[in-house]
Amino acid sequence: MFESFFIKQALQKSTSLICDEFLKKYQHHTILITGAGGSIGSKIVEELVKINIKNIVLLDHSELHLFKLKKKYSSLDFSYEIGDIRDHKKIDFITESKNEMQIAMMNRPAKEIVRAHYHPQQKRIVKNTSEFLYLVKGSIKVTFFKSKKKLKKITTKELSTGDFLCFFNCGHAIEFLKKTSLIEVKQGPYGRNLDKTFLVK
C-alpha cells in the first residue's frame, strides 16, 4: 500500500503531512520511506516520528544519508536499507544468507527473460522449521515469543491484506481479527504431530 504526498505540501515546514485518517489506517503497519534522506523523505520521517509510528523502513541510495538518519534516530528501532527503487533489475533478499528459508523481492521489466536453469542438489542442515505467511485477504494479530519453552513475549504486530511475514526460530501465536485467507509455506517433509510444541506459562 502506498500513500502519495504533494511536493509543495511536503516542503512546507509548517504543514503536517500526516492526518488522523492516515494514522488510523497505518498505525500498525510497517511503512517504507523511499529516498528517506532527501528533503521530502526526511520530512515524512519526522512527521511519522511525531505521531509515534514505530515500524518504519528507511530506504536511500546514499550511505551518507543513511548514516545521518541512523545517528539522528539512534534511540528508535528503525530498519535501514541501501538501494534505489529505480533499479528494476535488482533482486533484494529480505532474509540473510544464513537463514534456513530465503525470501527475495524481484522487480523486472516486461519481456526480460530469465535463462533456463535448475538448482542442483545440495546437502543442507535445517535445524528449525521456518514459516512464511502471506495474507491474501483479512487481518491477523501475531504475538512473538522469545523462549521455545515458556511464554516470554517479545512484541505484537497486526497484519492485513497483502502483508507477509516469516518466522525464524521463535515462538508465535496468531489471532484472526477478521475472516482471513492466507498462504503458508514451510520446509518439508512436515510431521504434523512432531513439528509443533505448545508453549506454557
N, C-alpha and C positions, 0 to 999 in steps of 0.2 A: 504494500500500500504506500502510495506516495502523496505528499502534500506539496502544493506549489505556493510560492510567495512572489508578490510583485517586487521587482528590484528596487523601485523607489521607496516602497514601504520598508524593505529590509535595511536600507541605508539611513533611514530616519531614526536617529538615536532616541528620540522622544516617543516613538511609536512602538507599541507592543505587538509582536508578531503572533503571539500565542493567545488564542481566545479560549473561553470556557468550553466551547464545543470541542476544540482540539484536545484539551486536557481530558475531558470526559471520554473521548474516543480512543486516545492513545496512551493514557497514563500507565497501563500495564503492558504495553508493547515495547519491543526493542526498536529504537529509532536509529536509522543510519543517516548520518550527515555527510554528504559528499562535498569535497572542497572545504573541509572543516576549518582549515587555517586561513582561508580567504576572508575578505571583508564581509561578505554575506554569510558564509558558513559560520564564521566565528560569532557573528551577531545572533544567529539562530541558536548556537550552543549556549550563549549567555542567557538567552530567554528560557531555554529548557531547564537550565540550572536554577533559575529563579523560582520556577514552579515545581522544583524537586523531582524532575524526571531522572530516574537513576539508570535505566537500561539504554545506554547510548553507545553507538559505534561511530568513531570519528575516522573518516577516510580522507586522505590527502596524498597528492603525488610528491609532496616535498617532505623530506626527512626533517628539515629545519622547522617547518610548520608544526609537524607532529611533536618534535622535541619541545617546542614552546608550549603547545597545548598540554603535554604531559606535566610540564613544570607548573603551569597555571592551575591545573585541576588534579594535582598530585594526591589530594585527600579524597578524591572521588574514584569509584571503581568503574572507570570507563574502559572500553576496548579501543585500541588504536591500530589502524591498518593503513599500510602504504600501498597506493595503487592509483590507477587512472580509469575512470568509468568509460573513457573513450577508447580504451584498449580492448576492442571486441574479440581479439583472438586469444586473449589471456585466459587461462584456466586457473582459478583461485581455489586452492584446497582450504576448506574451513577447518578441517582436522589437522592435527600434527602427524608427521610421518610415522611416529611410534604408536599411534592409536590402532587398535585392532579392527576398527572399521573406518573406511575412508569416505569422506563426503567432499565433493567439489562443486563449485559454481562455474558453469560453462556458458559463454555467450559468443556465438559465432554468426557471421553474416550469411545471407541466403546464397545457395549454390556452392558453398565451400564443401569440400569432400574430405572425410577422414579416411585415409587409406585402409584397405582391408588388413586386418591383423587379428591376432589372438593373444591370450595371456598364458604363457607356458606354466606348467605345474610347478609349484614351489612348496617347500616344506615350511609351514608357519606354525608357531606356537601361540595358541589362543587360550589365555587363562581365564578370561571373563567374557560373559555374554553381553554384547552391546546392543542397544535398541535404537532404531531410528523411527520417529513418528512424524507423519505428515497429515495435517488436518485438512481433509477435503472440504468439510463443512461442519460448523458447530463451534463449541467453546469448551475448554477444559481448564482446570487448575491443577498444576503439578507441584508437589512438595518434594524437595530433595533432602536426603538424609546422609549424614557423613559416615556413620558406622554401618557395617554389614550385619551387625547382630542386634543393636539397640536403636531406639528411635531418637537419634540426635539430629534435630532439624538444622539444615543449612539455610534454605531460603524457599520461597514460594513464588511461582510465576503463573500468569494466566496467558493462555494462547487461544487464538481464534482462527477462522478460516484462512488458509494459505500459510499459516505458520508451521515451522517444523522444529524438531529438537532431536538430540541424540544423547542417550545415557551412556556414560563411560564409568564403569566401576563405582557406582553409587547406588544407595537405596532410593526408592521413589514410591510415591503414591499419586494416584490420579483421581480427581473428582470431575465428573462430567456435568458441566454447568448447563448445557443445552443438549438437545438431541444431536449426536455427533457421528460423523463418518470419518474414519482415519485409516491411513495405510501404515502398517507396522512392518519393519524389516529388521531381521536379526540373523546372526550366524547360525549355521546348522552343521550337522543334524541337531534337532531340538528334542530333548527329552522332557515331555510335559510334566512329569512327576519328579524330575530331578533338577531342572534348571531354575526353580523358583523357591526361595526360602522367605517366609514371612517374618518381618521384624517384630520385636516385642519391646515393651516399655521397660 
